[in-house]
């Protein structure tokens, strides 16, 4: 089947790329949105059935133009995955307030635009799914997350409003909270020292690899949420490695 279309924002080298591969494997035509032209071109070459769209989702006008291009070139999306994220790790005194505005556009306002453009076609079709990849910052504010957590909390509440509105119209909205460090290639490729949060804590009793969530495993969960039976839909869906403290 090549008539189903999935839009994925934030297609980087880790989770986004894995999600794209998972949906292509099931026969979707996948629109991949991200800022990195070179990485997108490589993925498009690797994944038959995918198409790259260079887009900064924080530029809301560009996002709108891109979504209408996807509809014209691939068809109306039946699944939308909002995986793009803008994050800042700083206290409220140390961080630049402009970062909060940027984070809000990418994490929250872009979700609003995605839903406004794509949901009407899903409603008309009588089916569809919007899945947002989030994290536990949406539930709590820590000092170094002062410019980030508020935008993820707003993102989750917006997704909940969408779910309550769209659910009776047979469009499923799910929020996937990832309570983990993701095993992302950029942590190795950046050439910089790995941040403390990207390493197992002292005394970690398991193997180093078991500290991370694997992108392919996350992608399987995203795919599952997008295809749940209507009698058993999930909104809040939290995943973590087996040894994660919580």
Helices and strands as residue ranges (DSSP letters): E 5-9, H 15-25, E 29-34, H 37-46, E 50-54, H 60-73, E 79-82, H 97-104, I 105-109, H 110-125, E 129-134, G 136-138, H 149-166, G 167-169, E 172-178, E 181-182, H 186-189, G 196-198, G 208-211, E 212-213, H 215-226, G 230-232, E 236-239
